[in-house]
Amino acid sequence: MEEWIIDKIIEKSKLSKEEIIKTISQRKMQFPDLTEDAILRMLATENGIIPIKRDYKIKEINQRINHVNLSAKIKRKFPPRTVNVKGREARVMNFVIEDESGEIPVVTWDENYIDKIMKSRDGENISIANAYAKENPFNGIVELNLGNGSAISVNQTESPKKEAEKEEYKKIADIHDGEYANINGFITRLFSDDIYLIRCSICKKKVDVECDVHKDKALSKTLRIRGVLDDGLYSSSITFFDKQAESLLSLSQQQDVKEKLNDISFGLYQVNVSAKMNKFNENYSLTARNLVKADYNL
Ligand SMILES: [Zn+2]
């Protein structure tokens, strides 16, 4: 497990390390499908901590870690190899990155990243977001994997166009009541209970099972997923209805809806959301109108 998350929980909650470890093993019995790391992340978000570290040093990457963000230099590249995976040809590329603390091999199967890395020169800066680290089963060396949800930028020089794009995003705290805005952030939590909203289409009332007056004659069932969106400074509750809920669910490759929700919640997907803000006193509440998976750009 990632020590820095445990340290943050200790700092914020006044729980002792033993209590945290105990809670994790209790939850593990409740949710046998979740890994200890996922449960640790769950505890972190419950305590108001975003379990994303923005600045790993390479020497800290010595175990399985799901969300690695770091800046380093490209040290050495190996030509991509074509391999056969389940009857299909795919390319895989290995390269090595280094910072002042050490070096680590990186693996990617993604054509876009292979392309970017091939065009780069040794010694160039690289920023990596949302990679995962794990041991290579053949040699026991911990490698960084650039997967589906990762993002990289090589020798990042901000073009004017990129600056302009940035302007379009608002911070949650700056959005007025009733305003529509684009927000760039992370889904840090999703609630998997009560995900359908049932209404009677005749009297438009929200019902539990059926309408007192119209029974089950005209019930409409709407997918409604509630979660937490974090823009790096603030977080807000956010609700996804119908199409938005479906595009949210499509971020995960899982089959089952609950598994998808867990996967997204613990995967901390970065998204661009267009949403409407409703403020009740000091409480923010967003309703999503559009959602796309985003590159790391906070
Ligand atoms: Zn009714």
Residues whose N, C-alpha, C, O or C-beta is under 5 A from the ligand:
A	BS01	ZN	C200 I202 C203 C211 V213 H214
